[in-house]
């Protein structure tokens, strides 16, 4: 929410922003929905990631002060068979 609020703060009123996040349903189907935070291998290190559900993502954007939030999802991996594995929000300040 802090990062979303900072984006909102630095953009001019009416300016758009696009945010993409990994879905909780990414590779483990519904089992993955139970995992909201994880350290994901990235080269030789692990990076912390928060995995979003669509309702939570929209709620965090609204909590950060965005007045227009348009959500969409996309399946990018073959493991995501019926839900998006990435969420996108187009935000307007």
C-alpha positions in Angstrom: 0.0 0.0 0.0 2.9 2.3 0.8 4.4 1.9 -2.7 1.0 2.4 -4.3 0.5 5.6 -2.3 3.9 6.9 -3.3 3.1 6.4 -7.0 -0.1 8.2 -6.4 1.7 11.1 -4.7 4.2 11.7 -7.4 1.8 11.5 -10.4 -0.2 14.5 -11.6 -3.9 14.4 -11.1 -5.5 12.4 -14.0 -2.2 10.7 -14.9 -2.4 6.9 -15.5 -0.2 4.2 -14.0 0.0 0.5 -14.8 0.9 -2.1 -12.1 1.3 -5.8 -12.6 1.6 -8.4 -9.8 1.8 -12.1 -9.6 -1.4 -13.9 -8.7 -1.8 -16.3 -5.8 -3.0 -18.9 -8.4 0.3 -18.7 -10.4 1.6 -22.3 -10.6 0.0 -24.3 -7.8 -3.6 -23.8 -8.8 -5.9 -23.5 -5.8 -3.2 -24.8 -3.5 -1.2 -21.6 -4.4 -4.1 -19.5 -3.1 -3.1 -20.4 0.4 0.3 -18.8 0.0 0.4 -15.1 0.1 4.1 -14.4 0.7 7.2 -16.3 -0.3 10.9 -16.0 -1.1 11.2 -16.8 -4.8 14.5 -17.9 -6.3 16.0 -15.2 -8.5 19.4 -16.2 -9.9 21.6 -16.9 -6.9 19.4 -15.1 -4.3 15.8 -15.3 -3.2 13.5 -12.3 -3.4 10.4 -11.7 -1.3 7.1 -11.5 -3.1 3.6 -10.9 -2.1 1.1 -12.9 -4.2 -2.2 -11.1 -4.7 -5.8 -12.1 -5.1 -7.9 -9.7 -7.2 -10.1 -8.4 -4.4 -7.1 -7.7 -2.2 -5.2 -5.9 -5.1 -8.2 -3.6 -5.8 -8.6 -2.9 -2.0 -5.0 -2.0 -1.6 -5.1 0.4 -4.6 -8.2 2.1 -3.2 -6.6 2.3 0.3 -3.6 4.0 -1.3 -5.9 6.8 -2.7 -6.4 5.8 -6.3 -9.8 7.0 -7.5 -10.0 4.8 -10.7 -8.9 1.2 -10.6 -9.4 -1.1 -13.6 -8.5 -4.7 -13.0 -7.6 -7.4 -15.6 -5.8 -10.7 -15.5 -3.9 -12.7 -18.0 -2.7 -16.3 -18.1 0.9 -16.4 -19.0 1.9 -19.9 -18.0 0.4 -23.3 -18.9 0.0 -24.1 -15.2 -2.7 -21.5 -14.8 -5.6 -23.3 -16.4 -8.6 -21.3 -15.3 -7.5 -18.2 -13.4 -5.0 -15.6 -14.4 -1.4 -16.0 -13.1 -0.8 -12.2 -13.3 -3.1 -9.3 -12.4 -2.9 -5.9 -13.9 -4.4 -2.7 -12.6 -4.7 0.5 -14.6 -4.8 3.3 -12.1 -5.8 7.0 -12.5 -4.7 9.5 -10.0 
